Amino acid sequence: MGAVMINSVSDGMEIFVGEKFHGTTPATLRIAAGSHAIVLKRGLPSARSKSLKSSQVTLRATLDPAH
């Protein structure tokens, strides 16, 4: 198990690991080591894949402006 600290410029974004909802930002998640699809949603989703190899990872998401 490891810790993933997830922050976003705008707090309150929904956090999904795979298809499972894990709360809102900011948050620290405890998940198993390995490759995980981490998706933040508020309106249009922001997706990022991260392989958890160490015991702690930090992600900070920003929203792209609408096109």
C-alpha positions as CSV (number, residue, x, y, z in Angstrom):
1,M,0.0,0.0,0.0
2,G,1.0,3.6,-0.7
3,A,-0.3,7.1,-0.3
4,V,-1.4,9.3,-3.2
5,M,-1.9,12.9,-2.2
6,I,-4.2,14.6,-4.7
7,N,-4.7,18.3,-5.0
8,S,-6.4,20.5,-7.6
9,V,-6.4,24.2,-8.3
10,S,-10.1,24.2,-7.5
11,D,-11.0,22.0,-4.4
12,G,-14.0,19.7,-4.6
13,M,-13.2,17.8,-7.8
14,E,-14.5,14.2,-7.7
15,I,-11.7,11.6,-7.6
16,F,-12.1,8.2,-9.4
17,V,-9.5,5.4,-9.3
18,G,-10.5,3.1,-12.1
19,E,-14.3,3.3,-12.0
20,K,-14.6,3.7,-8.2
21,F,-15.4,7.0,-6.5
22,H,-12.9,8.0,-3.8
23,G,-14.1,11.4,-2.6
24,T,-13.2,14.9,-3.5
25,T,-10.0,17.0,-3.6
26,P,-7.9,17.6,-1.6
27,A,-7.4,14.0,-0.5
28,T,-4.8,11.4,0.5
29,L,-5.7,8.0,-0.8
30,R,-4.2,4.7,0.4
31,I,-4.0,2.3,-2.6
32,A,-2.1,-0.8,-3.6
33,A,1.2,-0.5,-5.5
34,G,0.8,-0.8,-9.3
35,S,-0.6,1.1,-12.2
36,H,-3.9,3.0,-11.6
37,A,-6.0,5.3,-13.8
38,I,-6.8,8.4,-11.7
39,V,-9.6,10.6,-13.0
40,L,-10.7,14.0,-11.6
41,K,-14.1,15.2,-12.7
42,R,-15.9,18.5,-12.5
43,G,-17.7,19.0,-15.8
44,L,-15.1,17.7,-18.2
45,P,-12.8,15.0,-16.7
46,S,-9.1,15.4,-16.3
47,A,-7.4,11.9,-16.5
48,R,-4.0,10.9,-15.5
49,S,-2.4,7.4,-15.2
50,K,0.2,6.9,-12.5
51,S,2.2,3.9,-11.5
52,L,2.6,3.7,-7.7
53,K,6.1,2.4,-7.1
54,S,7.1,4.3,-3.9
55,S,5.1,4.7,-0.7
56,Q,4.1,8.3,-1.5
57,V,3.0,10.1,-4.7
58,T,1.6,13.6,-5.1
59,L,-0.6,14.7,-8.0
60,R,-1.8,18.3,-8.7
61,A,-4.5,18.7,-11.3
62,T,-5.3,21.9,-13.3
63,L,-8.2,22.3,-15.5
64,D,-7.7,23.1,-19.2
65,P,-9.8,26.0,-20.5
66,A,-12.8,25.0,-22.5
67,H,-12.2,25.0,-26.3
